[in-house]
Amino acid sequence: MTKQELTIAYLEDWVRAGAQWRLAEISRGHAVVELCTCYGEPVDRIETTAPQVIDYVRTAECQPD
């Protein structure tokens, strides 16, 4: 797992670059997101305990399958 901090801006930049992300795990205080290529192939997994990021990934509409 990467040491990059997961932020909303990071996810938005990832998508703007043409890539995808998907939620791998989520609980009330923890989330794990898979960062994927534009073809949906996983590249990395990144996690967060930041409440605002957890809320974002829980409700974001941009989670291509």
N, C-alpha and C positions, 0 to 999 in steps of 0.2 A: 504494500500500500504506500502511496506517495506521502510525502510530508507537506505537500502544498495545503494551505488552509482553504477550506471550502467556503466560498462566499457567494452571495447572489450575483455580484458583478462577475465573478469568475465563471459561473454557469452561463450567464448571459453572453459573455465574450466567447465562450466555447461554442454556443449555438450560432452566434453571429459569424463565426469562422467556418460554419458549414458542418460542424460535428453534431453529435447527439449525446444525450445523457439519459440514464434511466435509474429509477429508484430501486436499489437492491434490498435494503432493509430500512425499516423505520419503527421507532417507538416514541414514546412521549419525550424522551430526552436525548435521543441519538438517531442519526440517519447515516446511511451509507449509500453513495451514489456511484454508479458505474459510468465512467467517461468512455464514450464510444466514437469510432470513426463515423464518417458520413454514411457508411454502409451498415452501421449498427454493430460492428465488431468491437468488443471491449478492449480498451487500451490501458485503463487504470481504474482503481477504486479509491475513493476518497471519502472521509467521514467527517462528521461534525457533531458538536453538542450545542451549537449556537441556536437558541430558540427561534430567532428570526429566519435563519436558513432552513431549519426543520419545517417551519410553517410554509415557507416558500416551496420547498420540494414536495410537500404534501398537497399543495393546491395548484402548482404550476401546470399549465396546459401543454407545455412543450416538453413532452416526454415520449418521443417517437419509439415505436416498438420495432 
